[in-house]
Amino acid sequence: MNGASAPRVGEWTSGVAELGGAEIPLSGKVIRVIDIAGKRRVTVELDLLIDDYVAVLEGYLTRVQLLDILV
């Protein structure tokens, strides 16, 4: 968010997720905002993604899960 205020619960928000070299646009409804030790955590219920972006996200999640197992 780089200094911007956190979105409020119930608001619609959008942004770009950088997933290890690939970028995909995301949007959705904010369902929770938590401030833990000065860091904001925002939970977003995502809108549907275009199939091409779903494949990128699934590939990224698979790689992250494999790294978790190997470490």
C-alpha positions, 0 to 999 in steps of 0.5 A: 500500500506504500503509505496509502490508507487501508481499504475499509471492510465492505469496500471493493478494491483492486491491485496487481499481485507480483508472483515471482516474476509474473503479475496478475490483476486482482480485485475483490471485496475487503472482508477483514482489516487487521493491524498487527504490530503496526502492519496492516493485514487485509483479507480480500474475497477475490472476484473470478479470474480469467483462465490464463491468470488462474493458471499463473496463480495455480502454478505459483501456489504449487511452487510455493507449496513445494518450497515449503515441503523442501525447506 
